[in-house]
Amino acid sequence: MQPYRYEADSLRRIIQASSANPDVIQIKPKGFKAILQLTADFLETYQVTGTLLAKFPKGTLWQDDVQRYYQAMDGRSRLYSFNRTPEAAVPLGTALLPLDGPHIWQGEYFLIILSQAFCGLLVVHRLQSASAVHAHLAEENLERADPTLDLPEGGSANSSLYLEVCCSVNPELIATIATSVRTVIERSAPQHPDNAAMQDLLAHWEQYCPASAEGAAGTALLDRWMGWQLRQQEHLRQSITAYRKQALAASNLSSQNEVLLNTLRLKDDFLNTVGQELRTPLATIKTALTLLNSPSLKAPQRQRYMDMITQECDRQSSLISGVLDLLQMETSLDHVRPQALRLADTVPPIVSTYQPLAEERGVLLAYTIPNDLPAVACPEAWLRQIMIHLLNNSIKFTQAGGQVWVTANLQDDFAELEIRDTGVGIAPAELPNLFEHFYRGRNSPPGTPEGAGLGLSIVQQLLAYCGGSILVHSQPGSGSSFRVRLPLHQT
């Protein structure tokens, strides 16, 4: 930091030499504005009347709060404002006191409250560089600063602008500062004989600028000043807490809106895809029906088109059933609660239901479910649907002579069901897309009816709703293994 220098008439040096030894803090222009507002609010609230001596930076924003108090007093108080520019515009009713010489209170601003009930002092010193050019620029920056912002208007070059502030109600220090101000006025008065406000102030100085109040009345108002400060600090703390809660609420609302928008986009995409999927079988059926009307159509061709229509009707039926399952699953979420479910009681009946289908396709279907497995937390209807989709897939993609096994075991805090087959397997490139809506593999065995591509996506969503998961391991020609992890029921 560059060294600082102080002018001969510096109020700061008076404060430093005072036996009162008041605290001095560093703030930014916005903090100075806040102190002015707080002081004016206190004076107005407790109807403190008296004389105010002030020197502010240029600009009405710096004077607004004190001017508001002055107008509220309706002529019962006096307000004197020092300014280097005689023609400077001042608020209505404010008495302008000119400053002669560029070094008087250079870089300093103050507000002195002199009243029989209460006396207070606010002195602000702008830290200035030893460079005269830098000091001049810094003063201009402060005088045209927007006090509601951290930075003065005009750029970021002023971001390091700081002020030293001293607030005091010490009678001795206030009297010393007031005497110094009176001395400056007395020096300037001969050069401004036409300034009636200056001449009147000097003529009635003892009346207009009384010493600090003594006794119970003065002490009571000082107590109120301390209480005022505490209340304002508490109000500020509560406001900060409220603003923080509002910010968090706004952030949460923004996140919820984003989730909602993403959900709506996903639903739109889903509906668009459903429309495309429903349109495809209808187009095929319509084409086949048109060809069936041909008078020259031979019997084998007619049978092929009939088979095509039957296949597409089955496909569309499967698609509609899958979509309805998805909708039913979402609408039942609020009504379905996880329950304690024993795999040894639930899984074998489901597997037995599919054994006739497996035998018809020449596939061996078997299961091994230990009786001592702990209960899992999953609705029975959901587990049944999960098993149906996985068994149907394994049997469908396993050729005659193949095998499908269903086994269960305990894995940490989960019960793991494995449905493993010796079918055609799944290519590595297809695994990332396996659980997407309407995704169908490209390596189905010949003659296998094409499904809706919704079974595995339904399985994954059901498991997510009950806190479970599914893993897939597969290689083309080596079969597939689907491992379902279900959370254990907590008693």
JOFEN-V152073 format. One record per residue. N is the residue number from 1. RES is the residue in one small letter. SS is DSSP state (@ for helix, = for strand, . for the rest). OMEGA is omega in whole degrees, -180 to 180 (none if undefined). NEAR is the number of other C-alpha atoms within 10 Angstrom. Layout:
n=(N	N)
res=(RES	RES)
ss=(SS	SS)
omega=(OMEGA	OMEGA)
near=(NEAR	NEAR)
This chain:
n=(1	2	3	4	5	6	7	8	9	10	11	12	13	14	15	16	17	18	19	20	21	22	23	24	25	26	27	28	29	30	31	32	33	34	35	36	37	38	39	40	41	42	43	44	45	46	47	48	49	50	51	52	53	54	55	56	57	58	59	60	61	62	63	64	65	66	67	68	69	70	71	72	73	74	75	76	77	78	79	80	81	82	83	84	85	86	87	88	89	90	91	92	93	94	95	96	97	98	99	100	101	102	103	104	105	106	107	108	109	110	111	112	113	114	115	116	117	118	119	120	121	122	123	124	125	126	127	128	129	130	131	132	133	134	135	136	137	138	139	140	141	142	143	144	145	146	147	148	149	150	151	152	153	154	155	156	157	158	159	160	161	162	163	164	165	166	167	168	169	170	171	172	173	174	175	176	177	178	179	180	181	182	183	184	185	186	187	188	189	190	191	192	193	194	195	196	197	198	199	200	201	202	203	204	205	206	207	208	209	210	211	212	213	214	215	216	217	218	219	220	221	222	223	224	225	226	227	228	229	230	231	232	233	234	235	236	237	238	239	240	241	242	243	244	245	246	247	248	249	250	251	252	253	254	255	256	257	258	259	260	261	262	263	264	265	266	267	268	269	270	271	272	273	274	275	276	277	278	279	280	281	282	283	284	285	286	287	288	289	290	291	292	293	294	295	296	297	298	299	300	301	302	303	304	305	306	307	308	309	310	311	312	313	314	315	316	317	318	319	320	321	322	323	324	325	326	327	328	329	330	331	332	333	334	335	336	337	338	339	340	341	342	343	344	345	346	347	348	349	350	351	352	353	354	355	356	357	358	359	360	361	362	363	364	365	366	367	368	369	370	371	372	373	374	375	376	377	378	379	380	381	382	383	384	385	386	387	388	389	390	391	392	393	394	395	396	397	398	399	400	401	402	403	404	405	406	407	408	409	410	411	412	413	414	415	416	417	418	419	420	421	422	423	424	425	426	427	428	429	430	431	432	433	434	435	436	437	438	439	440	441	442	443	444	445	446	447	448	449	450	451	452	453	454	455	456	457	458	459	460	461	462	463	464	465	466	467	468	469	470	471	472	473	474	475	476	477	478	479	480	481	482	483	484	485	486	487	488	489	490	491)
res=(m	q	p	y	r	y	e	a	d	s	l	r	r	i	i	q	a	s	s	a	n	p	d	v	i	q	i	k	p	k	g	f	k	a	i	l	q	l	t	a	d	f	l	e	t	y	q	v	t	g	t	l	l	a	k	f	p	k	g	t	l	w	q	d	d	v	q	r	y	y	q	a	m	d	g	r	s	r	l	y	s	f	n	r	t	p	e	a	a	v	p	l	g	t	a	l	l	p	l	d	g	p	h	i	w	q	g	e	y	f	l	i	i	l	s	q	a	f	c	g	l	l	v	v	h	r	l	q	s	a	s	a	v	h	a	h	l	a	e	e	n	l	e	r	a	d	p	t	l	d	l	p	e	g	g	s	a	n	s	s	l	y	l	e	v	c	c	s	v	n	p	e	l	i	a	t	i	a	t	s	v	r	t	v	i	e	r	s	a	p	q	h	p	d	n	a	a	m	q	d	l	l	a	h	w	e	q	y	c	p	a	s	a	e	g	a	a	g	t	a	l	l	d	r	w	m	g	w	q	l	r	q	q	e	h	l	r	q	s	i	t	a	y	r	k	q	a	l	a	a	s	n	l	s	s	q	n	e	v	l	l	n	t	l	r	l	k	d	d	f	l	n	t	v	g	q	e	l	r	t	p	l	a	t	i	k	t	a	l	t	l	l	n	s	p	s	l	k	a	p	q	r	q	r	y	m	d	m	i	t	q	e	c	d	r	q	s	s	l	i	s	g	v	l	d	l	l	q	m	e	t	s	l	d	h	v	r	p	q	a	l	r	l	a	d	t	v	p	p	i	v	s	t	y	q	p	l	a	e	e	r	g	v	l	l	a	y	t	i	p	n	d	l	p	a	v	a	c	p	e	a	w	l	r	q	i	m	i	h	l	l	n	n	s	i	k	f	t	q	a	g	g	q	v	w	v	t	a	n	l	q	d	d	f	a	e	l	e	i	r	d	t	g	v	g	i	a	p	a	e	l	p	n	l	f	e	h	f	y	r	g	r	n	s	p	p	g	t	p	e	g	a	g	l	g	l	s	i	v	q	q	l	l	a	y	c	g	g	s	i	l	v	h	s	q	p	g	s	g	s	s	f	r	v	r	l	p	l	h	q	t)
ss=(.	.	.	.	.	.	.	.	.	.	@	@	@	@	@	@	@	.	.	.	.	.	.	.	=	=	=	.	@	@	@	@	@	@	@	@	@	@	@	@	@	@	@	@	@	.	.	.	.	.	=	=	=	=	=	.	.	.	.	@	@	@	.	@	@	@	@	@	@	@	@	@	.	.	.	.	.	=	=	=	=	=	=	.	.	.	.	.	.	.	.	.	.	.	=	=	=	=	.	.	.	.	.	.	.	.	.	=	=	=	=	=	=	=	.	.	.	.	.	=	=	=	=	=	=	=	.	.	.	.	.	@	@	@	@	@	@	@	@	@	@	@	@	.	.	.	.	.	.	.	.	.	.	.	.	@	@	@	.	.	.	.	=	=	=	=	=	=	.	.	@	@	@	@	@	@	@	@	@	@	@	@	@	@	@	@	@	@	@	.	.	.	.	.	.	@	@	@	@	@	@	@	@	.	@	@	@	@	.	.	.	.	.	.	.	@	@	@	@	@	@	@	@	@	@	@	@	@	@	@	@	@	@	@	@	@	@	@	@	@	@	@	@	@	@	@	@	@	@	@	@	@	@	@	@	@	@	@	@	@	@	@	@	@	@	@	@	@	@	@	@	@	@	@	@	@	@	@	@	@	@	@	@	@	@	@	@	@	@	@	@	@	.	.	.	.	.	.	@	@	@	@	@	@	@	@	@	@	@	@	@	@	@	@	@	@	@	@	@	@	@	@	@	@	@	@	@	@	@	@	@	.	.	.	.	.	.	.	.	=	=	.	@	@	@	@	@	@	@	@	@	@	@	@	@	@	@	@	@	@	.	.	.	=	=	=	=	=	.	.	.	.	.	.	.	=	=	.	.	@	@	@	@	@	@	@	@	@	@	@	@	@	@	@	@	@	.	.	.	.	.	.	=	=	=	=	=	=	=	=	=	.	.	=	=	=	=	=	=	=	=	.	.	.	.	.	.	@	@	@	@	.	.	.	.	.	.	.	.	.	.	.	.	.	.	.	.	.	.	.	.	.	.	.	@	@	@	@	@	@	@	@	@	@	@	.	.	.	=	=	=	=	=	=	.	.	.	.	.	=	=	=	=	=	=	=	=	=	.	.	.)
omega=(-179	179	-180	176	-177	-177	-174	-178	-174	174	179	-180	175	180	180	-178	-176	176	179	177	-178	177	176	-179	177	179	173	-179	179	177	176	179	-179	179	178	-180	-180	-180	180	179	180	-179	-180	-178	-177	173	178	179	180	-178	177	174	-172	168	-178	169	179	179	-177	-179	-180	-175	-172	-174	178	178	178	177	-178	180	178	179	174	175	-180	177	177	-180	179	-177	179	180	179	-176	-176	-177	-178	179	178	179	-178	178	180	178	-178	177	-177	175	180	179	-175	-173	179	179	179	-180	-180	179	-176	171	-180	-180	-178	-176	177	-179	-174	175	-180	-174	174	180	-179	179	178	176	-174	-179	175	178	-180	179	180	179	179	179	180	179	177	-179	-179	-175	177	-180	171	-174	178	-179	175	-176	172	179	174	176	-175	-177	-176	-174	-178	-179	179	179	170	-174	175	174	-177	171	180	-175	-178	-180	180	179	180	179	179	178	178	178	179	179	179	180	-180	178	-176	-172	-179	-179	-179	-178	-179	180	-175	-179	180	-179	-180	180	180	-178	-177	-175	-177	180	-177	-174	-178	177	-179	180	178	175	-172	-177	179	-180	-179	-180	175	176	178	178	178	178	177	179	-179	179	180	178	179	177	179	179	179	179	179	178	180	180	179	178	178	179	178	179	179	179	179	179	178	179	179	178	180	178	180	180	178	179	179	178	179	179	177	179	-180	-180	177	-180	177	179	179	-178	179	-178	-176	178	180	179	179	180	-180	179	-179	179	178	-179	-180	-179	-179	-179	-178	-176	179	-175	179	179	179	180	-180	179	177	177	179	180	179	-179	-179	175	177	180	-179	177	178	180	-180	179	179	179	178	177	179	-179	179	180	-179	-178	-178	-176	-177	-175	-177	178	178	-180	178	-173	178	-179	-179	179	-171	-172	-177	179	180	180	-179	179	-177	-179	177	179	179	179	179	180	179	-178	176	179	-178	-180	174	-179	180	-180	-174	178	177	-179	178	179	-179	175	-177	-180	179	180	178	-179	178	-178	-179	-179	-177	178	180	179	-177	179	-177	-175	176	-177	-180	-177	179	-176	175	-180	173	-180	180	176	-179	178	-180	-178	-179	167	-174	174	178	174	-172	-179	177	-174	-172	180	-176	178	-180	-178	-177	-175	-179	-177	-168	-174	177	178	173	178	178	-180	-176	-176	178	178	180	178	180	179	-178	-179	-178	-179	-179	-174	-176	177	175	178	-178	-179	178	179	179	-179	-179	176	179	-180	179	178	-178	173	-176	173	178	179	-177	179	-177	177	176	-179	-178	178	-178	-180	178	179	-180	-178	none)
near=(4	8	9	11	12	18	14	11	15	17	24	21	12	14	20	13	11	14	10	13	12	15	11	18	11	16	15	20	23	17	18	20	19	14	15	18	18	15	21	19	17	16	20	17	12	11	15	22	21	23	24	22	20	21	21	18	21	20	16	13	16	22	20	16	19	22	20	15	22	24	15	15	17	9	11	13	18	20	18	20	19	20	20	16	13	12	9	11	13	17	13	8	13	16	19	24	25	21	19	18	10	8	13	16	21	20	23	22	19	23	21	22	27	26	22	20	20	25	27	20	22	20	22	24	22	22	20	23	18	13	13	10	9	12	19	14	15	20	20	15	19	24	18	16	23	19	20	14	13	17	21	22	15	11	8	10	11	17	11	11	19	20	24	17	23	18	17	18	17	15	17	14	21	22	18	15	19	19	12	16	16	15	13	16	20	14	12	17	20	11	11	14	10	10	15	13	14	20	17	11	20	17	11	10	13	10	14	19	23	18	19	21	17	12	8	9	13	17	14	13	17	17	12	14	18	12	12	17	15	12	12	13	12	12	12	12	12	12	12	12	12	12	12	12	12	12	12	12	12	12	12	12	12	12	12	12	12	12	12	12	12	12	12	12	12	12	12	12	12	15	13	11	14	17	11	11	18	16	13	14	21	15	12	17	20	13	13	18	16	11	15	18	10	10	7	8	11	10	9	9	12	17	12	13	20	16	13	17	20	13	17	20	16	17	20	20	15	18	22	16	14	21	20	12	15	17	11	11	17	13	10	10	11	8	6	13	11	15	14	16	18	19	22	17	11	15	21	15	11	16	19	14	11	15	17	13	15	24	14	10	16	16	24	18	22	15	16	13	17	13	11	11	15	19	20	23	23	25	16	17	9	19	21	15	17	20	20	17	16	19	23	14	17	27	26	19	22	25	18	15	12	19	20	22	18	22	16	22	17	16	12	9	12	20	23	23	22	21	22	22	27	22	29	22	22	23	14	11	8	13	14	8	13	19	19	15	19	22	17	19	16	9	12	17	13	8	6	10	13	14	19	23	20	23	29	21	20	23	22	18	18	23	21	13	15	18	15	20	19	17	11	15	14	20	15	13	12	13	21	23	22	19	19	23	23	25	20	22	18	10	5)
